[in-house]
Amino acid sequence: MQIKLAIADGHPMILNGIKAMLAPEQHIQIRHTCTSAPALFEALYTDGADVLLLDIRLDAANSVTVCKQIKKLYPALQIIVLSDISETYHIRQLIRAGVSGFLLKSADQEALTAAINTVFAGRQYFDQQLQQLALQEMVMGKKRAHNDGLLTKREEEILTLIADEFSNQEIADRLFISLRTVETHRLKIVQKLAVRNTAGLVKEAMRRGLAE
């Protein structure tokens, strides 16, 4: 099945790079390439799309507002936000605005294609690096003030190490506790945040105000 794709980015070089990466993917048809929010809305009105790749800083426009407007007009359109590593603080708001995926601008062809295919199928796509960074923000600094007692201090410590990609055994060794204790804490964290995997953990933590 053909996927109709729209790309919106204020930098022509990035647009050309994305087009080149997707050229071998015959099932992805690039319908629109836009460099501003007004041009994007006009293009979608003229000829819709299934998936939108949206620069988080498109033409100085507020990406959250743009996403809300797009989802209101075209609720079936799946949006993937292209972001830099330094811009994770927008993620919670964008999830609420209806965004289905997040991808680093440095992503390779495989990740780009996977993201498009995933959201087109009705699932969410969350770049692994952004997952880790968002988790780190969730449990560090002022973000802890938002936990409001939901997680214990030990659970916060373990969540920090999970975000740093430590294995259960490495966490146990670092905190001088047993492997079984780590596994129990991990289970409680998942239960408290009502998630099934890392992507769900990030999403629900942000929705609950645990990260900005």
LUMVEX-167266 format. One record per residue (C-alpha): x negated, y negated, z negated; residue in one letter; residue number from 1. Coordinates in nm, 4 decimals. Each point is the difference from the previous one (the first is absolute). Layout:
N
X,Y,Z,A,NUM .
...
//
This chain:
212
0.0000,0.0000,0.0000,M,1 .
-0.1255,-0.3461,0.0908,Q,2 .
-0.0726,-0.2445,-0.2823,I,3 .
0.0620,-0.3628,0.0915,K,4 .
-0.2634,-0.2092,-0.1760,L,5 .
-0.0297,-0.3716,-0.0699,A,6 .
-0.3258,-0.1523,-0.1246,I,7 .
-0.0185,-0.3404,-0.1680,A,8 .
-0.3403,-0.1433,-0.0860,D,9 .
-0.1368,-0.3505,0.0285,G,10 .
-0.3329,0.1188,0.1393,H,11 .
-0.0078,0.1027,0.3687,P,12 .
-0.3139,0.2086,-0.0560,M,13 .
0.1800,0.2132,-0.2587,I,14 .
0.2984,0.0377,0.2311,L,15 .
-0.2272,0.1169,0.2803,N,16 .
-0.1804,0.2383,-0.2336,G,17 .
0.3243,0.1619,-0.1138,I,18 .
0.1193,0.0312,0.3596,K,19 .
-0.3267,0.1685,0.0966,A,20 .
0.0191,0.2465,-0.2896,M,21 .
0.3568,0.0951,0.0856,L,22 .
-0.0577,0.0294,0.3754,A,23 .
-0.0539,0.3810,-0.0144,P,24 .
0.3247,0.0491,-0.1956,E,25 .
0.2501,0.0521,0.2801,Q,26 .
0.2952,0.0304,-0.2380,H,27 .
-0.0584,-0.3528,-0.1360,I,28 .
0.1263,-0.2731,0.2297,Q,29 .
-0.1180,-0.3505,-0.0871,I,30 .
0.2965,-0.2253,0.0764,R,31 .
-0.1148,-0.3269,-0.1559,H,32 .
-0.3203,-0.1714,-0.1122,T,33 .
0.0659,-0.3243,-0.1863,C,34 .
-0.2276,-0.2557,-0.1620,T,35 .
0.2605,-0.1893,-0.2049,S,36 .
0.3138,0.0641,-0.2027,A,37 .
0.2308,-0.1945,0.2378,P,38 .
-0.1336,0.1977,0.2966,A,39 .
0.0586,0.3234,-0.1904,L,40 .
0.3637,-0.0804,-0.0769,F,41 .
0.0604,-0.0994,0.3603,E,42 .
-0.1569,0.3230,0.1261,A,43 .
0.2035,0.2181,-0.2350,L,44 .
0.3183,-0.1816,0.0992,Y,45 .
-0.0752,0.0499,0.3699,T,46 .
-0.1085,0.3631,-0.0199,D,47 .
-0.0099,0.1864,-0.3303,G,48 .
-0.2598,0.2402,-0.1346,A,49 .
-0.0184,0.3070,-0.2223,D,50 .
-0.3158,-0.0930,-0.1899,V,51 .
-0.1646,-0.3340,-0.0731,L,52 .
-0.3666,-0.0523,-0.0875,L,53 .
-0.0036,-0.3294,-0.1896,L,54 .
-0.3013,-0.2046,-0.1074,D,55 .
0.0427,-0.0918,-0.3663,I,56 .
-0.1102,-0.3564,0.0813,R,57 .
0.1772,-0.0507,0.3305,L,58 .
-0.0238,-0.3625,0.1072,D,59 .
-0.0091,-0.1206,-0.3636,A,60 .
0.3569,0.1295,-0.0355,A,61 .
0.1161,0.1552,-0.3262,N,62 .
-0.0199,0.3715,0.0790,S,63 .
0.2551,0.0917,-0.2670,V,64 .
0.2550,-0.2444,0.1417,T,65 .
-0.0687,0.1176,0.3552,V,66 .
0.0522,0.3636,-0.1004,C,67 .
0.3247,-0.0772,-0.1816,K,68 .
0.1336,-0.1857,0.3028,Q,69 .
-0.1012,0.2776,0.2379,I,70 .
0.1553,0.2748,-0.2134,K,71 .
0.3202,-0.2010,-0.0316,K,72 .
0.0254,-0.0379,0.3774,L,73 .
-0.1422,0.3406,0.0938,Y,74 .
0.0424,0.2406,-0.2942,P,75 .
-0.1112,0.3021,0.2046,A,76 .
-0.3331,-0.1595,0.0934,L,77 .
-0.2912,0.1545,-0.1903,Q,78 .
-0.2671,-0.2502,-0.1068,I,79 .
-0.3678,0.0743,-0.0591,I,80 .
-0.1950,-0.2852,-0.1564,V,81 .
-0.3626,-0.0453,0.1045,L,82 .
-0.1986,-0.1216,-0.2984,S,83 .
-0.3504,-0.0739,-0.1231,D,84 .
-0.1356,0.1646,-0.3145,I,85 .
0.0235,-0.3349,-0.1808,S,86 .
0.3756,-0.0319,0.0564,E,87 .
0.1476,0.2796,-0.2121,T,88 .
0.1847,-0.2467,-0.2246,Y,89 .
0.2747,-0.0359,0.2647,H,90 .
0.0819,0.3687,0.0164,I,91 .
0.2712,0.0166,-0.2676,R,92 .
0.1934,-0.2884,0.1554,Q,93 .
-0.0314,0.1488,0.3479,L,94 .
0.1312,0.3367,-0.1172,I,95 .
0.3054,-0.1777,-0.1378,R,96 .
0.0353,-0.1811,0.3328,A,97 .
0.0352,0.3337,0.1774,G,98 .
-0.3494,0.0722,0.1312,V,99 .
-0.0586,0.3683,0.0787,S,100 .
-0.3774,0.0104,0.0336,G,101 .
-0.3267,-0.1694,-0.0879,F,102 .
-0.3163,0.0305,0.2050,L,103 .
-0.3414,-0.1611,-0.0244,L,104 .
-0.1012,-0.2083,0.2993,K,105 .
-0.3185,0.2061,0.0118,S,106 .
0.1957,0.3243,0.0522,A,107 .
-0.1153,0.2326,0.2758,D,108 .
0.2076,0.1402,0.2855,Q,109 .
0.0977,0.3129,-0.1911,E,110 .
0.1339,-0.1950,-0.2983,A,111 .
0.1789,-0.2510,0.2224,L,112 .
0.1754,0.2720,0.1978,T,113 .
0.0857,0.1932,-0.3169,A,114 .
0.1550,-0.3088,-0.1577,A,115 .
0.2182,-0.0688,0.3037,I,116 .
0.1136,0.3617,0.0300,N,117 .
0.0704,0.0244,-0.3735,T,118 .
0.2220,-0.3067,-0.0339,V,119 .
0.1774,0.0797,0.3276,F,120 .
0.0957,0.3331,-0.1579,A,121 .
0.1568,-0.1871,-0.2915,G,122 .
-0.2787,0.0517,-0.2527,R,123 .
-0.2340,-0.2427,-0.1719,Q,124 .
-0.3670,-0.0400,0.0829,Y,125 .
-0.2421,-0.1420,-0.2540,F,126 .
-0.3679,-0.0431,0.0869,D,127 .
-0.2047,0.1981,-0.2526,Q,128 .
-0.2398,-0.2866,-0.0727,Q,129 .
0.2898,-0.2330,-0.0704,L,130 .
0.1514,0.2621,-0.2299,Q,131 .
-0.3158,0.0120,-0.2073,Q,132 .
-0.0407,-0.3774,-0.0118,L,133 .
0.3616,-0.0534,-0.0989,A,134 .
-0.0340,0.2572,-0.2775,L,135 .
-0.3133,-0.1705,-0.1269,Q,136 .
0.1780,-0.3342,-0.0097,E,137 .
0.2914,0.1609,-0.1799,M,138 .
-0.2077,0.1102,-0.2970,V,139 .
-0.2583,-0.2773,-0.0257,M,140 .
-0.0072,-0.3500,-0.1404,G,141 .
0.3259,-0.1870,-0.0300,K,142 .
0.1880,0.2814,0.1745,K,143 .
0.0011,0.1857,-0.3300,R,144 .
0.2291,-0.2629,-0.1449,A,145 .
0.2710,0.1197,0.2380,H,146 .
-0.0065,0.3573,-0.1320,N,147 .
0.2114,-0.1035,-0.3012,D,148 .
-0.0836,0.3180,-0.1867,G,149 .
0.1002,0.2306,0.2842,L,150 .
-0.3418,0.1663,-0.0022,L,151 .
-0.2178,0.0673,-0.3019,T,152 .
-0.3552,-0.1318,-0.0164,K,153 .
-0.1354,0.3474,0.0758,R,154 .
0.2336,0.0348,0.2985,E,155 .
-0.1234,-0.3351,0.1298,E,156 .
-0.3598,0.1211,-0.0332,E,157 .
0.0791,0.3170,0.1911,I,158 .
0.1945,-0.1888,0.2656,L,159 .
-0.2999,-0.2290,0.0475,T,160 .
-0.2234,0.3009,0.0590,L,161 .
0.2548,0.1567,0.2352,I,162 .
-0.0083,-0.3231,0.1994,A,163 .
-0.3796,0.0322,0.0099,D,164 .
0.0434,0.3479,0.1563,E,165 .
-0.1288,0.1973,-0.2987,F,166 .
0.1052,0.3648,-0.0111,S,167 .
0.1772,0.1417,-0.3052,N,168 .
-0.3217,0.1650,-0.1166,Q,169 .
-0.2005,-0.3199,0.0476,E,170 .
0.2593,-0.1940,-0.1997,I,171 .
-0.0171,0.2589,-0.2771,A,172 .
-0.3798,-0.0216,-0.0113,D,173 .
0.0011,-0.3797,0.0013,R,174 .
0.2583,-0.0346,-0.2785,L,175 .
-0.1271,0.2995,-0.2020,F,176 .
0.3350,0.1766,0.0087,I,177 .
0.1092,0.3374,0.1333,S,178 .
0.1067,0.0636,0.3576,L,179 .
0.3415,0.1106,-0.1248,R,180 .
0.0436,-0.3312,-0.1836,T,181 .
-0.0755,-0.1918,0.3190,V,182 .
0.2522,0.2085,0.1930,E,183 .
0.2625,-0.0667,-0.2674,T,184 .
-0.0624,-0.3750,0.0137,H,185 .
0.0205,-0.0001,0.3801,R,186 .
0.3316,0.1809,-0.0137,L,187 .
0.1372,-0.2518,-0.2505,K,188 .
-0.1117,-0.2930,0.2180,I,189 .
0.1766,0.1491,0.3006,V,190 .
0.3131,0.0663,-0.2059,Q,191 .
0.0058,-0.3484,-0.1534,K,192 .
-0.0333,-0.1647,0.3401,L,193 .
0.2385,0.2533,0.1611,A,194 .
-0.2242,0.0744,0.2979,V,195 .
-0.1205,0.3081,0.1876,R,196 .
-0.3310,-0.1125,0.1490,N,197 .
-0.2528,-0.2827,0.0104,T,198 .
0.1906,-0.2002,0.2584,A,199 .
0.3143,0.0262,-0.2097,G,200 .
-0.1954,-0.0969,-0.3114,L,201 .
-0.1208,-0.3211,0.1631,V,202 .
0.3439,-0.0843,0.1368,K,203 .
0.1925,0.0585,-0.3230,E,204 .
-0.2621,-0.1711,-0.2149,A,205 .
0.0347,-0.3135,0.2105,M,206 .
0.3780,0.0128,-0.0022,R,207 .
-0.0054,0.0213,-0.3791,R,208 .
-0.2190,-0.3101,-0.0227,G,209 .
-0.3179,0.1846,-0.0962,L,210 .
-0.1920,-0.1737,0.2791,A,211 .
0.0402,-0.3259,0.1849,E,212 .
//
